[in-house]
Amino acid sequence: MTNMAIRSRTARYVNIAEAKARLSELVGRAAVGEEVVIAKDHKLVAKLVPLRAARTPRKPGSAKGQIWIAPDFDAIPRDFSKYVK
């Protein structure tokens, strides 16, 4: 997506110096749903957006049986013996 495409969707952007000076305010605006675009030398470089909660809670152990560790996982390769003392 080009800078012009982003700029046309975004009402306003702030330069990086202004963003540094007003970071707390900009983070607050992003937290309530506003997208804040940050520019450097009039080129859009970053966007502050609100974090979205995970759709479903993670379930511990859900990957059980899908992951394995090789028996020699901790073994030092033979060609590394001169590096290990």
Secondary structure, DSSP 8 states (H G I E B T S, - for coil): --HHHHHHH-S-EEEHHHHHHTHHHHHHHHHTT--EEEEETTEEEEEE------SS---TTTTTTT----TTTT---GGGGGG--
